[in-house]
Amino acid sequence: MTDAAPVVTRFAPSPTGFLHIGGARTALFNQLYARGRGGRFLLRIEDTDQARSTPEATQAIFDGLRWMGLDWDGEAVSQASRVARHREAAEELLARGGAYRCWATREEIDAARAQAAAEKRPMVFQSPWRDADPATAPDAPCVVRLKAPREGETTVEDAVQGTVRWANAQLDDLILLRSDGTPTYMFAVVVDDHDMGVTHVIRGDDHLTNAARQSLIYAAMGWPTPTFAHIPLIHGPDGAKLSKRHGALGVDAYRDMGYLPEAMRNYLARLGWSHGDDEYFTDAEATAWFDLSGVNKAPARFDFAKLADLNGRHMRDADDARLVAACLDLMARQGRPMADAATQARFAQAMPGLKLRAKTLVELIETAYYIFATRPLEIDEKAAKLLDPAGRDILAKLTPSLAAVTDWRSAAIEAQTRAFAEAHGLKLGAVAQPLRAAATGRAVSPGVFDVLETLGRDESLARVGDQTG
């Protein structure tokens, strides 16, 4: 591809399950590279494997990408809808002499495989039909194979991996069309990428060998070859390929664990790519900075601690109303009852302080538990110790002082409580601790006077009253 060509990238997942976290990063890299150059980012669903592809899985990919904030240009393309075009391209390649029809039987192929194993060499099937006269063919279904070069080598100038070479003797005549007329993945991908005008194929390095075979198809068709960029896979903290045993694999799981999409984009962009020492950055900065030269060759290790730290920073910078909405949405997915308007208003009021103490939405909701709790509160074991007879006696004596506070804000509540403590020869903590236990049901919470302000005068006095009888 020439540098003058407008950049077009694509993400082409198979709809066989959720949107994998590795796939989300691949989509992100493609979006960043295209948008940073004024290009287009396309989506293709590779659903030719009808036995494994499902509408539900396709929808899960759409939902995952949208939650991640990875929007694509135009309509998503279904590979299955283009089978007629794939057959047409195969016929064109046959006419060009770059492919041939093959009637080799399963028994012949199995025999060749067994012989290769016995001779301890790679299996490279040499079809007897490569140069045979088709007139001698049996009246039976056949496949269409690429007539790959057998001499020399195939070279791919990869934008991440550098120059990669394969001996053509090790690349067999791969099947382009199966005997039922359906295209193989290897062929459909090339036809689709060409027809969609893809200039840069950015994908996981587990596809690197595919690049060699696909380069041969491009050459045989007389089409320009896109720039390949094979990015390292994501490994778990132990260095092994990321798998179920490492925890969450789909982006929906990260959503449910309380991560923000902008934090996920930030973290995934930094996973295998770097821009100096920058760790925390915005979408605009990532788009402006991202370049394939900054992608590492080595696998990237997923680090949940770093993700949580980044998420906490993004939460602190997030709009309070948006965080409230995100938390309420998460609580709804968790099956919790919807909070009434007054409770939601309290939650919004407390958000500036709450978001400073949490790294995920789950933690934030847990920190705000006292807002959503209903009377009478469940008192945990540690709080119950603070609400012993002495603690309850202090609260009973404190109640008239609290009821006298007319300006129900944390500063005024604290001042009145301090004055009460001094008048009774008590340390502030001796009063604040049972007060916190009564107001929240726990021994640990955000600042107790902030808690009381958030709850409001009537709810606060009612909760204290529940403990003093």
ABEGO torsion letter per residue (X at the ends): XBAABBBBBBBBBBBAEBBBAAAAAAAAAAAAAAAAAGBBBBBBBBAABAAABBAAAAAAAAAAAAAAGBBBBEBBBBAAAAAAAAAAAAAAAAAAGABBBBABBAAAAAAAAAAAAAAGBBBBBBBAAAABBAAABBBBBBBBBBBBBABEBBBBBBAAAEBBBBBAAABBBBBABBAAGBBBAAAAAAAAAAAAGBABBBBBAAAAAAAAAAAAAAAAAGBBBBBBBBBBBBBBAAGBBBBAAAEBABAAAAAAAGBBAAAAAAAAAABGBBBEABABBBAAAAAAABBAAABBABBBBBBAAAAAAAAAAAAAABBAAAAAAAAAAAAAAAGBBBBBAAAAAAAAAAAAAAAAABABAAAAAAAAAAAABBOBBBBBAAAAAAABAAAAAAAAAAAAAAAABABBBAAAAAAAAAAAAAAAGBBAAAAAAAAAAAAAGBABBBBAAAAAAAAEAAAAAAAAAAAAX
